[in-house]
Amino acid sequence: MKFSHKYIIIGAGSAGCVLANKLSENPENSVLLIEAGPMDNYSSIKMPLAASSLFKNKKYGWCYETEPEKNLNNRTINWPRGKTLGGSSSINGMLYIRGQAEDYEAWERAGNKGWGYRDLMKYFVALENNQNHEDQYHGNFGSLWVQTYEPILEASKSFLNACKKYGLTQNNDFNGDDQGGFGQYQVNIKDGQRFSAADAFLKPVLDRTNLDLLTNALVEKVITSNKKAIGVKVKIKNEVHVIGSTSEIILCGGSINSPQILMLSGIGPMKHLKDHQISVIQDLPGVGQNLQDHLTVNISYKINKLKTFSELMKPLGMVK
Ligand SMILES: Cc1cc2nc3c(=O)[nH]c(=O)nc-3n(C[C@H](O)[C@H](O)[C@H](O)COP(=O)(O)OP(=O)(O)OC[C@H]3O[C@@H](n4cnc5c(N)ncnc54)[C@H](O)[C@@H]3O)c2cc1C
């Protein structure tokens, strides 16, 4: 096994890009970032309106589907996850909206000191380069470009006016004091192009000599010795390589793949691992359980006269 890096980060998605940046800030550290997908130089990643065309793209996404859902007449649901630099931040909706304060408070109450909303605020503020808001909830000097989205469709403006007429509460900052109401989203779009976690945190530091990036490299498992993670097994162009770490291996494979990698490494619910003939390193029943996701249900209407989103989704509209 070649032990060349202090830290190995698995997955160059939102979390992996931030960690690669922060850990390699210290020249004493050496960091290897391993990404299963390719580089992100694909025009549809850059074009905000093309986002949904990426959801079923096999090159830049994992293209997961759920099991048939009994309560959905046995249909399966498409479950996109990004597989490229930036991970899901390279295929997502680009909406910049924090979790609800109550959720972070619940994390803290569950015993995670330092993860409460007020504790995290300094990090939220530090990472932002907000173009529209300057107050205690926002930062203007961070790496992540944030701007308020200006509706381009007359239909969107009409919708906002209708909300107002209906008496709903207008909110000019969903990341401010109150997250309720109607209003305009803040987005990670800069100069008309997607601004992913890779754009914000990874690309600006890729020239650091203590940071190495491997793309098209699938981590198959974490190698352990006496229950300590010491390396990874990586498949690159059909060849399997073993790479060791002198300090830590950090899983940033996303909410589906991180538990999968743990289980492939023998860490997870014993019975499930045995069912798949995986040697158990550690019986950990919680791995792969209790996933929460937010489903979206889009409601579509035909409208008269005004231009719609569907028209903009045609190839020429996306380029404009
Ligand atoms: C369709 C969609 C729309 C969304 N819209 C929004 C939005 O508008 N606003 C918002 O805030 N959030 C949105 N999200 C959520 C947000 O993008 C994710 O929460 C966030 O990107 C997750 O970050 P992560 O680092 O945990 O995982 P990811 O960003 O998914 O990164 C995981 C990375 O690990 C890599 N990887 C996985 N397994 C392996 C392996 N075995 N070996 C090597 N590499 C591996 C993956 O290829 C990927 O690059 C959306 C997500 C999706 C999928």
The ligand as an ORCA input file, in Angstrom:
! r2SCAN-3c Opt
* xyz 0 1
  C     -31.744     17.242     -8.173
  C     -31.277     17.959     -6.939
  C     -31.683     19.269     -6.705
  C     -31.248     19.924     -5.569
  N     -31.536     21.247     -5.399
  C     -30.959     21.937     -4.387
  C     -31.088     23.344     -4.305
  O     -31.682     23.989     -5.169
  N     -30.510     23.977     -3.243
  C     -29.797     23.281     -2.287
  O     -29.286     23.906     -1.343
  N     -29.638     21.948     -2.364
  C     -30.178     21.279     -3.399
  N     -29.959     19.936     -3.515
  C     -29.201     19.268     -2.457
  C     -27.689     19.517     -2.508
  O     -27.218     19.582     -3.833
  C     -27.032     18.379     -1.735
  O     -27.551     18.380     -0.411
  C     -25.525     18.510     -1.628
  O     -24.923     18.749     -2.887
  C     -24.995     17.221     -1.007
  O     -23.616     17.346     -0.804
  P     -22.749     16.080     -0.433
  O     -21.337     16.530     -0.408
  O     -23.317     15.437      0.773
  O     -22.988     15.038     -1.630
  P     -22.752     15.233     -3.175
  O     -22.642     16.672     -3.530
  O     -23.764     14.411     -3.865
  O     -21.296     14.628     -3.401
  C     -20.968     13.281     -3.309
  C     -19.816     13.042     -4.271
  O     -19.213     11.800     -3.955
  C     -18.950     11.106     -5.144
  N     -18.929      9.683     -4.829
  C     -19.958      8.931     -4.384
  N     -19.575      7.659     -4.214
  C     -18.266      7.609     -4.547
  C     -17.316      6.563     -4.582
  N     -17.638      5.322     -4.234
  N     -16.056      6.853     -4.990
  C     -15.706      8.117     -5.346
  N     -16.580      9.145     -5.330
  C     -17.846      8.893     -4.933
  C     -20.121     11.479     -6.041
  O     -19.857     11.207     -7.399
  C     -20.284     12.945     -5.723
  O     -19.498     13.769     -6.541
  C     -30.410     19.245     -4.631
  C     -29.994     17.936     -4.866
  C     -30.410     17.293     -6.015
  C     -29.911     15.896     -6.274
*
